[in-house]
């Protein structure tokens, strides 16, 4: 059976983009000894763990990976999987797809109660429909699509299988 999914990223291309973004993170945080990686559940957490794994392969850098849980349609309550001291830390908030920037903006909220050194954002796929003042610092693929299009990052366990347009 032929898949009706319109893939914009294959598994192999996604892996290359994740590796490139991991190197960019290192370049932009060259003097850091530790980085906190915060993935937005569910697919964003898979992307976050993939970035953490690549960083551990290419650098001697301590990373702590936590998960952010929020309702993307009604993001009033934001939960973190672990309570940490985020003061003077570098935090990278990661999601699979950035549509309007709303989810990334709300995901920053728990960190604003502290005084982090810097907060950066990473997405595997960025759409060009920003309605909120958040632009990802690290982008795997930027794509112009219609507002009616939806982009899905397909994951299975800890593996990113690709991304498709629907």
C-alpha positions, 0 to 999 in steps of 0.5 A: 500500500502506498502512503498518502502522506506528503513527507517533507522530512525523511528519517535520514534527513531529520537525523542530519538536521538534528545533528546540524542543530546540535553542532549549532547549539555547541557553537552558540554555547561554547563556554558552557559546562551544562545545558538544560534541554526542555522538550514539550511533550510528546513529540518535542520530548522525543526531539529533545532526547535526540538532541541530548543524545547527539550532544553527548556523542559530540561534546563533553557537556553535561545536559539535563533533559526535562519535559514540559507538559501543557495543553497546546490549545489552552496553555494556562497550566504548564508543568515541568517533569523535574524541579530544578534551579534554573538561575544562571543556566542555559535552557533550550526549549524544544518542540517538534513543530512551530506554527504560530509561536504560541506553544513556545511562548507559553512553554517559557513561562515556568523559566521566567520565575528564575533568572536564567543565563539564556533561553533558546528555542529549537524546532524540527520544523518551523512554519512561517505563520508566526502570530507571537513574538517567538522565533526559534533559534535553531530550525531543522526545516522552515516551510511556507504552508497554508494556514489550513495545512498541518505538519506532523512529526512522526515518532515511534518510541524514541525514533523520529520517523519523519515529518509530513504535511496534511 
